[in-house]
Amino acid sequence: MALFYGNNQYVASKISIKEISKIYPGKEQDFVALKQVSLSVLPNEFVSIVGPSGCGKSTLLKLVAGLEESTEGKIWVDGKEVMGPGADRGMVFQSYTLFPWLTVVENIVFGLKLKGVPPAERKEIVDKYLELIKLTEFRNRYPKELSGGMKQRVAIARALANNPSVLLMDEPFGALDPQTKVSMQEMLIDIWRKEKTTIVFITHDIEEAIFLSQHVYVMQKAPGRIVKKINVPLPTERISEIKDTHQFIELKKQIVSLLKH
């Protein structure tokens, strides 16, 4: 488990990935998706991972989630080695993965029921997150009655309602139109600031990665490796206009250059 020194004290990493490799066997030749990837995420950090298609971004996230096993290396969350899926890690995919036969409230409360949370506490948690995602008035709607952005908000609320230690997001806004995408980015920043959840976010969108994150990890094409960790020294409170600033544009140029080479 990695330790970082800052503000005159050592801070244990929330997520520690150490020399992870993932190889998929093939009939003629094995495919090396990831090769000796190492990175650490501190508590309450928001980090993004960008890279070309096929560089292993989503594979890395699935390994952290415990949905796949690595060929080599280890991953720890809160000092415990990841051996499989766990309630300490919430996952949000690009597809909304909502139960179509359940209402908004029933989707959000689903995991809480499985955990045996008492009804009064369940209602309090659900009401909190409905307010947070601004869908209180849609609480009794079914997924088919919601827009794409609304569905993804429900998926995020459902993940957060289970109080995960880490939120893993695999291109959650990739299927949304540009205007909805911007509003979802601003909403996610607001949620992160209020909830203090550690977030690892996968995206193809360089601007999205910079806008959302404190750090951006840039990956190269298969075999996937981390090329560089980019610090994003922007204010914690962010609005879309920040994308027009000189500092933002320079960060984007830096990442584009890394991806080109």
C-alpha positions as CSV (number, residue, x, y, z in Angstrom):
1,M,0.0,0.0,0.0
2,A,1.5,3.3,-1.1
3,L,2.1,6.2,1.2
4,F,2.3,9.8,0.2
5,Y,3.8,12.7,2.2
6,G,1.9,16.0,2.2
7,N,0.8,18.7,4.7
8,N,3.4,17.3,7.1
9,Q,1.8,13.9,7.3
10,Y,1.8,10.6,5.5
11,V,-1.5,9.6,3.7
12,A,-2.2,6.0,2.8
13,S,-3.5,5.6,-0.8
14,K,-7.1,4.7,-1.2
15,I,-6.4,2.6,-4.3
16,S,-3.0,1.1,-5.0
17,I,-2.3,-0.7,-8.3
18,K,1.1,-2.4,-8.4
19,E,2.6,-3.7,-11.7
20,I,-0.7,-5.1,-13.0
21,S,-0.6,-7.1,-16.3
22,K,-3.6,-8.6,-18.0
23,I,-3.1,-11.2,-20.8
24,Y,-6.0,-12.7,-22.8
25,P,-5.1,-16.2,-24.3
26,G,-5.6,-16.5,-28.0
27,K,-5.6,-19.4,-30.5
28,E,-2.6,-18.1,-32.4
29,Q,-1.2,-15.4,-30.1
30,D,-2.0,-14.1,-26.7
31,F,-3.2,-10.5,-26.4
32,V,-1.5,-8.3,-23.8
33,A,-4.1,-5.8,-22.7
34,L,-2.1,-4.3,-19.8
35,K,1.6,-4.5,-19.0
36,Q,3.0,-3.6,-15.6
37,V,0.6,-0.7,-14.8
38,S,1.1,1.0,-11.5
39,L,-0.8,4.0,-10.0
40,S,-2.1,5.2,-6.7
41,V,-5.2,7.2,-5.8
42,L,-5.5,9.1,-2.6
43,P,-8.7,9.3,-0.4
44,N,-11.3,11.7,-1.8
45,E,-9.4,12.2,-5.1
46,F,-11.1,12.4,-8.5
47,V,-8.8,10.9,-11.2
48,S,-9.5,10.2,-14.8
49,I,-7.8,7.7,-17.2
50,V,-7.6,8.6,-20.9
51,G,-6.1,6.7,-23.9
52,P,-6.9,5.4,-27.3
53,S,-9.4,2.6,-27.9
54,G,-7.9,-0.7,-27.0
55,C,-5.4,0.6,-24.5
56,G,-7.0,-1.3,-21.6
57,K,-8.7,1.5,-19.7
58,S,-11.9,-0.4,-19.1
59,T,-10.0,-3.6,-18.4
60,L,-8.1,-1.8,-15.6
61,L,-11.3,-0.5,-14.1
62,K,-12.8,-4.0,-14.2
63,L,-9.8,-5.3,-12.3
64,V,-10.2,-2.7,-9.6
65,A,-13.9,-3.6,-9.4
66,G,-13.0,-7.3,-9.0
67,L,-14.9,-8.2,-12.2
68,E,-11.8,-9.7,-13.8
69,E,-8.6,-11.2,-12.4
70,S,-5.1,-9.9,-13.3
71,T,-2.4,-12.1,-14.9
72,E,0.2,-10.4,-12.8
73,G,0.4,-7.8,-10.0
74,K,-1.9,-6.8,-7.2
75,I,-4.6,-4.2,-6.4
76,W,-5.5,-2.9,-2.9
77,V,-8.4,-0.8,-1.8
78,D,-8.1,0.6,1.7
79,G,-5.2,-1.7,2.3
80,K,-7.1,-4.8,1.4
81,E,-6.2,-6.8,-1.7
82,V,-8.9,-7.0,-4.3
83,M,-10.0,-10.6,-4.7
84,G,-13.4,-10.1,-6.3
85,P,-16.4,-7.7,-6.4
86,G,-17.2,-5.9,-3.1
87,A,-19.7,-3.4,-1.7
88,D,-16.8,-1.0,-1.0
89,R,-16.7,-0.4,-4.8
90,G,-19.6,1.1,-6.7
91,M,-19.6,0.8,-10.5
92,V,-21.3,3.0,-13.2
93,F,-21.2,1.9,-16.8
94,Q,-21.9,3.7,-20.1
95,S,-25.1,1.7,-20.4
96,Y,-27.5,2.6,-17.7
97,T,-28.0,-0.9,-16.3
98,L,-31.3,0.0,-14.6
99,F,-34.0,-2.5,-14.0
100,P,-36.7,-1.5,-16.5
101,W,-39.5,-3.0,-14.4
102,L,-38.6,-0.9,-11.3
103,T,-39.3,2.8,-10.7
104,V,-36.6,5.3,-10.0
105,V,-37.0,4.9,-6.2
106,E,-37.1,1.1,-6.5
107,N,-33.9,1.1,-8.6
108,I,-32.0,3.3,-6.0
109,V,-33.3,1.3,-3.0
110,F,-32.6,-2.1,-4.5
111,G,-29.1,-2.5,-3.0
112,L,-30.1,-1.2,0.3
113,K,-32.8,-3.8,0.6
114,L,-30.3,-6.5,-0.2
115,K,-28.1,-5.2,2.6
116,G,-31.0,-5.3,5.1
117,V,-31.1,-1.5,5.7
118,P,-34.3,-0.7,7.8
119,P,-37.2,0.9,5.9
120,A,-36.9,4.3,7.6
121,E,-33.2,4.6,6.9
122,R,-33.8,3.5,3.3
123,K,-36.3,6.3,2.7
124,E,-33.9,8.8,4.2
125,I,-31.0,7.7,2.0
126,V,-33.2,7.6,-1.2
127,D,-34.7,11.0,-0.5
128,K,-31.2,12.4,0.0
129,Y,-29.9,11.1,-3.4
130,L,-33.1,12.0,-5.3
131,E,-32.5,15.6,-4.1
132,L,-28.8,15.4,-5.0
133,I,-29.5,14.3,-8.6
134,K,-32.5,16.6,-8.8
135,L,-35.0,13.9,-9.7
136,T,-37.4,14.0,-6.7
137,E,-40.4,14.7,-8.8
138,F,-39.6,11.7,-11.0
139,R,-39.3,9.2,-8.1
140,N,-42.2,7.1,-9.4
141,R,-41.3,7.1,-13.1
142,Y,-40.0,4.0,-14.9
143,P,-36.7,4.1,-16.9
144,K,-38.6,4.1,-20.2
145,E,-40.1,7.5,-19.1
146,L,-36.7,9.1,-18.5
147,S,-34.1,10.7,-20.8
148,G,-30.6,9.3,-21.2
149,G,-29.2,11.9,-18.8
150,M,-31.9,11.1,-16.2
151,K,-31.2,7.4,-16.4
152,Q,-27.5,7.9,-15.8
153,R,-28.3,10.2,-12.8
154,V,-30.4,7.3,-11.4
155,A,-27.5,4.9,-12.0
156,I,-25.1,7.2,-10.1
157,A,-27.5,7.7,-7.2
158,R,-28.0,3.9,-7.0
159,A,-24.3,3.4,-6.8
160,L,-23.8,6.2,-4.2
161,A,-26.7,5.1,-2.0
162,N,-24.8,1.9,-1.1
163,N,-22.1,4.2,0.4
164,P,-19.1,2.8,-1.5
165,S,-15.6,3.7,-0.5
166,V,-14.7,4.1,-4.2
167,L,-16.9,5.0,-7.3
168,L,-15.7,3.5,-10.6
169,M,-17.1,5.1,-13.7
170,D,-16.6,3.6,-17.2
171,E,-17.4,6.3,-19.8
172,P,-20.7,7.1,-18.1
173,F,-21.5,10.1,-20.3
174,G,-20.2,8.7,-23.6
175,A,-23.7,8.1,-25.0
176,L,-25.1,11.5,-24.1
177,D,-25.6,14.5,-26.4
178,P,-23.1,17.4,-25.9
179,Q,-25.4,19.7,-23.9
180,T,-26.6,16.9,-21.6
181,K,-23.0,15.8,-21.2
182,V,-21.9,19.2,-19.9
183,S,-24.7,19.4,-17.4
184,M,-23.9,15.9,-16.2
185,Q,-20.2,16.8,-15.7
186,E,-21.2,19.8,-13.6
187,M,-23.6,17.7,-11.6
188,L,-20.9,15.1,-11.0
189,I,-18.4,17.7,-9.8
190,D,-21.0,19.0,-7.4
191,I,-21.8,15.5,-6.1
192,W,-18.1,14.7,-5.6
193,R,-17.5,17.9,-3.7
194,K,-20.4,17.1,-1.4
195,E,-19.9,13.4,-0.9
196,K,-16.1,13.3,-0.8
197,T,-16.1,9.9,-2.6
198,T,-13.0,8.7,-4.3
199,I,-13.7,8.5,-8.0
200,V,-11.8,6.8,-10.9
201,F,-13.3,7.9,-14.2
202,I,-12.6,6.4,-17.7
203,T,-13.2,8.5,-20.7
204,H,-12.1,9.1,-24.3
205,D,-12.9,12.8,-24.0
206,I,-9.8,14.8,-23.0
207,E,-11.7,17.9,-22.1
208,E,-14.0,15.9,-19.9
209,A,-11.0,14.3,-18.1
210,I,-9.4,17.7,-17.4
211,F,-12.7,19.3,-16.4
212,L,-13.6,16.6,-13.8
213,S,-10.3,15.5,-12.4
214,Q,-7.5,16.5,-10.0
215,H,-5.1,14.2,-12.0
216,V,-5.3,12.6,-15.4
217,Y,-3.5,9.4,-16.2
218,V,-2.6,9.0,-19.9
219,M,-2.3,5.5,-21.3
220,Q,-0.7,4.2,-24.5
221,K,-2.1,1.7,-26.9
222,A,-1.8,-2.1,-26.2
223,P,0.0,-3.3,-24.4
224,G,-1.6,-0.7,-22.2
225,R,0.8,1.3,-19.9
226,I,0.7,4.6,-18.1
227,V,2.6,7.2,-20.1
228,K,2.3,10.1,-17.7
229,K,0.3,11.4,-14.7
230,I,-0.9,15.0,-15.4
231,N,-1.7,17.3,-12.4
232,V,-4.7,19.5,-13.0
233,P,-4.2,22.6,-10.9
234,L,-7.7,24.1,-11.5
235,P,-10.1,25.4,-8.8
236,T,-12.2,22.7,-7.1
237,E,-15.4,24.5,-8.0
238,R,-15.6,24.3,-11.8
239,I,-18.0,25.6,-14.4
240,S,-18.0,24.8,-18.2
241,E,-16.5,28.3,-19.0
242,I,-13.2,27.1,-17.4
243,K,-12.6,25.1,-20.6
244,D,-11.9,28.4,-22.5
245,T,-9.1,29.4,-20.2
246,H,-5.4,29.4,-21.2
247,Q,-4.5,27.0,-18.5
248,F,-7.2,24.5,-19.6
249,I,-6.2,24.7,-23.2
250,E,-2.5,24.1,-22.4
251,L,-3.4,21.0,-20.4
252,K,-5.4,19.7,-23.3
253,K,-2.5,20.4,-25.7
254,Q,-0.1,18.5,-23.4
255,I,-2.4,15.4,-23.3
256,V,-3.1,15.5,-27.0
257,S,0.7,15.5,-27.6
258,L,1.2,12.5,-25.4
259,L,-1.5,10.6,-27.1
260,K,-0.1,11.4,-30.6
261,H,3.3,9.9,-29.6
